[in-house]
Amino acid sequence: MESFRKETETAEEEFVQGRPAAFLAVWSHSDDVTLCGGFGGVERGWQNVRDRLTWVSAKFAEGTRSRNEIIDFVGTEFACLVQTEVIRSRLAGQSALSTLEFRATMMFRREADGWRIVHRHADSQTRTQPPQ
């Protein structure tokens, strides 16, 4: 799992530079994958998730990414990672760098060819906010 985590980290660095191929490669390509986030919405199924991730990555240029792991759990067939992330990047149509902060949860499944992402949920509500 440690090797896969490093591969995923490298892939996410590529992703925020507008190059999604490595990140797409660490996902399961099955119909039960899900994505919550990606600039809003929910996607289910590999084709929908792939299309959304490709669209999102195209919004980034010259990006850097850091993360703070909160907790992880690794079982024999499934694993989970909870973390916060900070992305600094030029967003499409903007000349200045933007900073995006996310809390993110990813679920992984062991498949025939190794570990793969099967779910990612990221949102920007990183600070406690009382109800309005």
Kinemage of the C-alpha trace (Angstrom):
@kinemage 1
@onewidth
@group {chain A} dominant
@subgroup {mainchain}
@vectorlist {calphas} color= white
{ca met a 1} P 0.000 0.000 0.000
{ca glu a 2} L 2.872 2.408 0.758
{ca ser a 3} L 4.143 2.200 -2.823
{ca phe a 4} L 0.644 2.891 -4.148
{ca arg a 5} L 0.267 5.889 -1.831
{ca lys a 6} L 3.509 7.371 -3.186
{ca glu a 7} L 2.337 6.746 -6.752
{ca thr a 8} L -0.964 8.485 -5.943
{ca glu a 9} L 0.830 11.485 -4.413
{ca thr a 10} L 2.983 11.888 -7.522
{ca ala a 11} L -0.106 11.533 -9.714
{ca glu a 12} L -1.937 14.232 -7.748
{ca glu a 13} L 1.017 16.593 -8.242
{ca glu a 14} L 0.722 16.027 -11.986
{ca phe a 15} L -3.045 16.534 -11.805
{ca val a 16} L -2.775 20.086 -10.419
{ca gln a 17} L -0.395 20.970 -13.219
{ca gly a 18} L -3.078 20.165 -15.777
{ca arg a 19} L -1.819 16.661 -16.565
{ca pro a 20} L -4.451 14.100 -15.439
{ca ala a 21} L -3.117 10.866 -17.013
{ca ala a 22} L -1.181 9.548 -13.997
{ca phe a 23} L -4.072 10.276 -11.603
{ca leu a 24} L -6.574 8.600 -13.912
{ca ala a 25} L -4.326 5.535 -13.974
{ca val a 26} L -4.546 4.993 -10.183
{ca trp a 27} L -8.360 4.818 -10.237
{ca ser a 28} L -10.388 1.656 -10.617
{ca his a 29} L -11.996 1.670 -14.047
{ca ser a 30} L -15.154 -0.056 -12.834
{ca asp a 31} L -18.777 1.049 -12.895
{ca asp a 32} L -18.954 1.403 -9.099
{ca val a 33} L -16.377 4.205 -8.680
{ca thr a 34} L -17.671 7.513 -7.329
{ca leu a 35} L -16.472 11.091 -7.094
{ca cys a 36} L -17.991 13.776 -4.889
{ca gly a 37} L -16.451 17.139 -5.594
{ca gly a 38} L -14.487 18.044 -8.667
{ca phe a 39} L -15.883 21.591 -8.546
{ca gly a 40} L -19.254 20.280 -7.416
{ca gly a 41} L -21.591 17.446 -8.146
{ca val a 42} L -21.444 13.690 -7.829
{ca glu a 43} L -20.246 11.282 -10.513
{ca arg a 44} L -20.671 7.512 -10.644
{ca gly a 45} L -19.094 5.043 -13.057
{ca trp a 46} L -15.642 5.147 -14.566
{ca gln a 47} L -16.550 7.069 -17.732
{ca asn a 48} L -18.282 9.847 -15.763
{ca val a 49} L -15.525 10.036 -13.140
{ca arg a 50} L -12.820 10.043 -15.823
{ca asp a 51} L -14.549 12.834 -17.734
{ca arg a 52} L -15.006 14.960 -14.601
{ca leu a 53} L -11.394 14.481 -13.465
{ca thr a 54} L -10.096 15.333 -16.932
{ca trp a 55} L -12.247 18.484 -16.968
{ca val a 56} L -11.084 19.505 -13.464
{ca ser a 57} L -7.392 18.950 -14.202
{ca ala a 58} L -7.697 21.176 -17.280
{ca lys a 59} L -8.653 24.055 -14.945
{ca phe a 60} L -5.223 23.944 -13.236
{ca ala a 61} L -1.846 25.198 -14.425
{ca glu a 62} L 1.509 25.495 -12.632
{ca gly a 63} L 0.015 23.905 -9.529
{ca thr a 64} L 1.568 22.666 -6.325
{ca arg a 65} L -0.145 20.546 -3.710
{ca ser a 66} L 0.472 19.773 -0.068
{ca arg a 67} L -1.461 17.558 2.292
{ca asn a 68} L -1.887 16.826 5.957
{ca glu a 69} L -2.927 13.284 6.723
{ca ile a 70} L -5.520 13.016 9.481
{ca ile a 71} L -5.933 9.241 9.609
{ca asp a 72} L -5.711 6.170 7.448
{ca phe a 73} L -6.957 2.635 7.722
{ca val a 74} L -5.601 -0.259 5.677
{ca gly a 75} L -7.396 -3.598 5.627
{ca thr a 76} L -6.822 -6.616 3.440
{ca glu a 77} L -9.237 -5.576 0.672
{ca phe a 78} L -10.081 -1.916 1.402
{ca ala a 79} L -8.268 1.145 2.703
{ca cys a 80} L -9.365 4.669 3.626
{ca leu a 81} L -7.459 7.953 3.840
{ca val a 82} L -8.694 11.207 5.404
{ca gln a 83} L -6.605 14.327 4.831
{ca thr a 84} L -6.621 18.055 4.221
{ca glu a 85} L -5.111 19.440 1.037
{ca val a 86} L -3.871 22.825 -0.131
{ca ile a 87} L -3.528 23.487 -3.850
{ca arg a 88} L -1.824 26.617 -5.209
{ca ser a 89} L -2.387 26.977 -8.909
{ca arg a 90} L -3.325 29.251 -11.747
{ca leu a 91} L -6.966 28.526 -12.457
{ca ala a 92} L -8.289 28.720 -16.010
{ca gly a 93} L -8.631 32.288 -17.187
{ca gln a 94} L -6.751 33.804 -14.235
{ca ser a 95} L -3.226 35.195 -14.140
{ca ala a 96} L -2.777 35.207 -10.346
{ca leu a 97} L -2.171 32.103 -8.274
{ca ser a 98} L -5.195 30.852 -6.336
{ca thr a 99} L -5.194 28.839 -3.130
{ca leu a 100} L -7.756 26.096 -2.658
{ca glu a 101} L -8.145 24.236 0.635
{ca phe a 102} L -9.968 20.907 0.819
{ca arg a 103} L -10.785 18.194 3.272
{ca ala a 104} L -10.696 14.913 1.387
{ca thr a 105} L -11.558 11.285 1.945
{ca met a 106} L -10.438 8.544 -0.419
{ca met a 107} L -11.394 4.885 -0.441
{ca phe a 108} L -9.128 2.303 -2.045
{ca arg a 109} L -9.787 -1.300 -3.081
{ca arg a 110} L -7.316 -4.069 -3.794
{ca glu a 111} L -7.952 -5.291 -7.335
{ca ala a 112} L -6.249 -7.921 -9.480
{ca asp a 113} L -3.588 -5.412 -10.588
{ca gly a 114} L -3.125 -3.786 -7.159
{ca trp a 115} L -4.669 -0.989 -5.120
{ca arg a 116} L -7.002 1.446 -6.893
{ca ile a 117} L -9.055 4.496 -5.861
{ca val a 118} L -12.773 3.685 -5.827
{ca his a 119} L -14.107 6.851 -4.164
{ca arg a 120} L -12.982 10.406 -3.505
{ca his a 121} L -14.926 13.095 -1.687
{ca ala a 122} L -13.368 16.542 -1.376
{ca asp a 123} L -14.964 19.778 -0.289
{ca ser a 124} L -13.843 23.218 0.727
{ca gln a 125} L -15.552 23.373 4.111
{ca thr a 126} L -12.292 23.097 6.031
{ca arg a 127} L -13.279 25.346 8.923
{ca thr a 128} L -16.067 24.897 11.448
{ca gln a 129} L -19.045 27.048 10.516
{ca pro a 130} L -22.256 27.416 12.493
{ca pro a 131} L -25.531 26.830 10.618
{ca gln a 132} L -26.993 29.906 8.940
